[in-house]
Amino acid sequence: MSEASGEGLMFHPMDQFIVKPLFGEGPVHWYTPTNASLWMVLGVVGIILMLVVGTRGRAIVPSRGQSVAELAYGFIHKMVEDVAGKDGLKFFPYIFTLFLFIVFSNFLGLLPKAFTPTSHIAVTAVLAVLVFVTVTVVGFVKNGASFLSLFWVSSAPLALRPVLALIEVISYFVRPVSHSIRLAGNMMAGHAVIKVFAAFAPLILMSGIGIVVTPLSILAITAMYGLEILVAFIQAYVFTILTCVYLRDALHPHH
Amino acid sequence: MANEHEAANMAHDAGAVAAEAAGHAAESAGMPQLDFSTFGNQIFWLLVTLVVIYWVLSRIALPRIAAVLADRQGTIAGDLAAAEDYKLKAKDAEAAYEKALADARAQAQKIVGEARAEIQKELDVATAKADAEISARAAESEARITEIRAGALEAVEAVARDTAAEIVSTLGGKADASALAEAVGARLKG
């Protein structure tokens, strides 16, 4: 860390993702409060503020806070109902939990100096595996062995079906991988790019070319930040709607 | 002995620091996302977080919001029904008003007709009475006029006879009453 300070620009775009203990130095045990756990807990606090404190008035004509909570509720409720069907509404609290966790992690992670839990594959993989296991179990419990008809494309010619079945099975097992890497990758890439641009920003203090580079990099940081705000929401939305799609497959496997 | 121990400790510490530095170097070279030593920590805290969020949502937030939304839906539906009710009532009231108005108008028409008939009747009676009176008066006057005319004729004859007698006596004659009457009657007839 200190070695770069002597020679000018410091490129540590990945340092922001390092998980370290909140208090003191030392190894990271499973129970250690780390920056990752801090920002997850802050997410929980945010969720409670929005959905519990915001709705404490229980007003017929909602306050602003209550409107936001109701908007979020209605948004995901409608999504689950439209995509997964009426019987998917049983899973609404679960899907809403996922959405809120991701959306709060993503947005809190955009604060300067913050840590973004969803930029870590360990976190998104657990989320994706939870969805995968849930969907698979629900599929078999609801439909029994006929859940396997999901892989047997009855609308295709008979000769093609085994090939398609193989592809379908592979794609089914690839789902959690793409599901998790999409989210973590998007969050990580955006933050890393901002950090790279940020590393160029102090060039004006070191060299003449900085007169051009510094404003450009600040502009680029601003633009990236705007894009990241979009990505933060879109990735939460994508993760949630894909969960709904997988759930629909589990509830209604016969296409 | 103690010194030896201390020295060993120091050596140990130095080794640890070196190892840590090496570890750091490796870490900063690669992606912190692939530092498996932090996975357990992240997964543990993630699960705690998810359970807390799920608990808060399913126990507090979602029932509350669902209740508020249902309440609002109910209120809106109730208000709309009440509005519909009031609209029907207003329509009823309007119909009743229209009917009352038509009734009143008919009643007025009837009363006006009755009054007119009554007045007509009274008028007829009065006219008839007046007519009768007028004809009676006319007849009376006729009789009076006839009487007066007759009276006048008689008076003229008497005056003429008296005047004639007076003239005759003035002239120095002596008039016989019956002759005078005959002469005056003849003159008057002639």
Interface residues (C-beta under 8 A of the other chain):
Chain A: M1 H12 M14 D15 F17 I18 V19 P27 V28 H29 W30 Y31 T32 T34 A36 S37 M40 V41 G43 V44 I47 I48 L51 V52 T55 R58 A59 I60 P62 Q66 A69 E70 Y73 G74 F92 P93 Y94 F96 T97 L98 L100 F101 P117 S119 H120 I121 A122 V123 V126 L127 L130 A184 M188
Chain B: E27 S28 M31 P32 Q33 L34 D35 S37 T38 F39 G40 N41 Q42 I43 F44 W45 L46 L47 V48 T49 L50 V52 I53 Y54 V56 L57 S58 I60 A61 L62 R64 I65 A66 A67 V68 L69 D71 R72 T75
